[in-house]
Amino acid sequence: MKIDPRSPADLSAQIAQAIRDAIVSGRLIVDERLPSESELADQFQVSRPTVREALKRLAAQSLIRTQRGASGGAFVNRLNFEDAYSQQITTSTLLLSMNAVSFDTACEARYALERACASLSAQRRTADQLATMRAEIFRQAQPGLTDEAFCASDVAFHRALVDGAGNPVLSYQLAGAVEAMQPLMNMITFGARSREEIISLHTDIADALEARDAATVDAALIKLESYTRQLAQDVAEQRRRPA
């Protein structure tokens, strides 16, 4: 593992990247103990605080874990898909907001990805996942439910649909679409949309999943996308009208 001291990149970031590359390539394996801070400092020719900062970066990404005691130290962590969800969601949210991605672009991406899960979810969804969707539909119909709570329930419903595909890679990739894109879309449209319409479409999806009818799930998602796009257009037109 090497770094370039002449590079303008932060030294701790270079060290973190070098260790990350070693983990990804398999040169450092799961549960392997990393050299001590002093050994890493000697290896990279940097101070121990610089090494400590690099290890903090890796720990924040769940790539390593630290243990105290005589047999302690920093160890390569086994990164689970669930552990990486929050990073995926944060990154997707930042990319959408910082790059001013249009509503239509985000909507197109989200539903294209979600529809890719429809047939798999119809085949593989569990009774628990279906029960989660039914529970969220019931929750959405409760009088007095706040807009924020309705949006959170909406996300939970679609998260169960995606997870029903039984594919952790898809669930990870769609974490950004469902839990980053969807809340942003909800913020734009929640004041204009009909809860009854959303609940009706959610019910159609749950009924079709229960019947393992992939075509009807797909058709309901197409209707939901169309309804969402129309809401956004209506909101945009209303904002353009003179006061």
Secondary structure, 3 states (H helix, E strand, C coil): CCCCCCCCCCHHHHHHHHHHHHHHHCCCCCCCECCCHHHHHHHHCCCHHHHHHHHHHHHHCCCEEEECCCCCEEEECCCCHHHHHHHHHHHHHHHHHHCCCCHHHHHHHHHHHHHHCHHHHHHHCCHHHHHHHHHHHHHHCCCCCCHHHHHHHHHHHHHHHHHCCCCHHHHHHHHHHHHHHHHHHHHHHCCCCCHHHHHHHHHHHHHHHHCCCHHHHHHHHHHHHHHHHHHHHHHHHHHHCCC
